[in-house]
Amino acid sequence: MTSESQNIEFKLTWRDEYLKWICGFANANGGTIFIGKDDNGKVIGVAGAKKLLEEIPNKVRDILGILVDVDLHETKQGDYLEIAIEPYPNAISYKGQYHYRSGSTKQELKGAALDKFLLQKKGKHWDSAPIPNVSAKDLKQETFDFFKKRGVRSKRLDEESLNDTPEQLLENLELTEGKYLKRATLLLFHPKPEKFVTGAYIKIGYFENDADLIFQDEVHGNLFEQIEKIIDLLFTKYIKAFISYENGINRVETYEYPKDAVREALLNAIAHKDYSGGVPIQISVYKDKIMIWNEGTLPEDWTIETLLEKHSSKPYNPDIANAFFRSGYIESWGRGITKMTNLCVEAGLPKPTFYFKTSGIWAVFQKDILNAEYLQTLGLNDRQVKAVLFTKDKGKITNSEYQEINDIKKSVSATELQDLTDKGILVKVGSTGRGTKYILSDK
């Protein structure tokens, strides 16, 4: 028996307010409404089905301005109607209200959500919307100079671009619409984009744990300024550098995390952020990890697994992403996650992890491969994870210590320690007796 879903809705009887549900389906991916079925999809029949067969299409046409197919099904349990709604390319309103089917619920779109929906229906993105009462002369000349020099150096702009005026550059980058500048233009080049876009800045904090914030900073300015400032701040104040010397002469700084990988994650967060939400990008630094969060969603029908596979480039803010590409900051082929992963592996660090939670996307870099999250991916149980972390801290672990920290019998401890050695995580030192211990494998 069919159940309610993204594309299916059951109603016991017909009410004119169900035109809102039809509106919601038309604005989303289409769907079907059954009149005369209960919530479980069981036919109970609806009175006056033949009359409704004529009335419903007319009401839909007159109030919503669209056409739907309505079919009558006659069964022993009773008559029921099937209303098939196609998705519409243009926005459909119900008496001035815009409804949208999301999951198995109907939502009325308002505020920023409505603004974003209407732009998408017009084939536009949030960052491409025009803004009145601001012109190229209000933008920051130093940022234009910085952009042009980076673009020429990366061979994404030709040498002649160095002589372009701000107006010429903006036109070439398609950052204008008629006489107006786009939102992306203000974020990229205005000295104070927060005058136009709330939350267009970055917060960074160092945490002892999730509850204890030790110190923090905020980085403001346009997006190009934010990138340079935040990277400089991260790698001078928040992330340690190890100093060595090549041939005893050349000073070499090796950071806890690959600088280019962190920069790529930051650029991803900026290019894919939903700026309509008004919440700044947040970077949380711990002694063993960095977490970068931006408000936003994945492209429709995408999952985190899609990001981890080879995929096309679908930036949430295409105009911002294009400017980053022309400046040489990013690639345009959706290879950012692959690049971050390879850089971390080459540095001997765990692969970065990515996940979507509540209203945003997280990118997480771990400093040490010996952390609980990574060890669990190797198929270890909680006792084994605890033992490996104990060994990391103490330098070794014995069978009796394994029993004590996990409160288990010797036979279980011996089996699980043997499994850790078989997996190449621990190495057994000694053969039998009290002198036997386990240490971390060089692998």
GIMORA-V816753 format. One line per field, one symbol per residue. ss: DSSP state (@ for helix, = for strand, . for the rest). phi: phi as a letter, one per 20 degrees, with the letter a starting at -180 (. if undefined). psi: psi as a letter, one per 30 degrees, with the letter a starting at -180 (. if undefined). A space follows every 50 residues. Layout:
# GIMORA-V816753
ss: ???
phi: ???
psi: ???
This chain:
# GIMORA-V816753
ss: ....=..====....@@@@@@@@@@@@...=====.=.....=.....@@ @@@@@@@@@@@@@@....=======..========........=..=.== ==..====..@@@@@@@@@@@....@@@.==....@@@=.@@@@@@@@@@ @@@.....@@@@@..@@@@@@@...==..===@@@@@@@=..@@@..... .======.....=======...@@@@@@@@@@@@@@@@..======...= =====...@@@@@@@@@@@@@@..@@@...=====...=======..... ...@@@@@.........@@@@@@@@@.........@@@@@@@@@@@.... ..=====..=======.....@@@@@@....@@@@@@@@@@@@@..=.@@ @@@@@@...@@@@@@@@@@@@@...====.......====...
phi: .fdfbgdccdcfcecfffffffgfffeddmrcdddocefenefcncfmff ffgeffgfffffeemcdcecddddcffpebdcdddefdfdfdddlndddb ecmdcdceeblfffgffffffemddgfeffcembcffeeeffffffffff fffemecegfffeffgffffffeldccmedeeggfffecffcfffdcfme bcdcbddfbfedeebbbcddofffffgffffffgeddddfddeccelmcf fcddefcfgffffffffffffdfefffmdffcddddfcaccdccfqcfgg mecgffffefbfecffcfffffffffenfceddmdgffffffffffemdf ffdcbdbldbddccdefcfecgfffffeneeffffffffffffenabdff fffffdlcefffffffffffffemedcedndbnfffbccffff
psi: kklkaegkkkkelkkffffeeeeeeefbglakkkkgkafggkkflkkhee efeeeeeeeeeeefglklkkkkkkleflklkjjkkkkkflkkkjhfkjlk kjbglkkkklbeeeeeeeeefgglleffkkklgkleffljeeeeeeeeee eeeggflleffffkleeeeeeefhgljbglkleeeeeefkfiffffjkgh akkklkkeaffjkelllkkaaleeeeeeeeeeeegfefklkkklkkggek kkkklfkkeeeeeeeeeeeefgkjfffgklkkjjklfglkkkkkkllllk glleeeeflklljikeieeeeeeeeffgellgghgeeeeeeeeeefggll kllklkkcglkkkkkkekfileeeeffggkleeeeeeeeeeeefflklee eeeeffhlleeeeeeeeeeeeefgelkkjlelaffklklkkf.
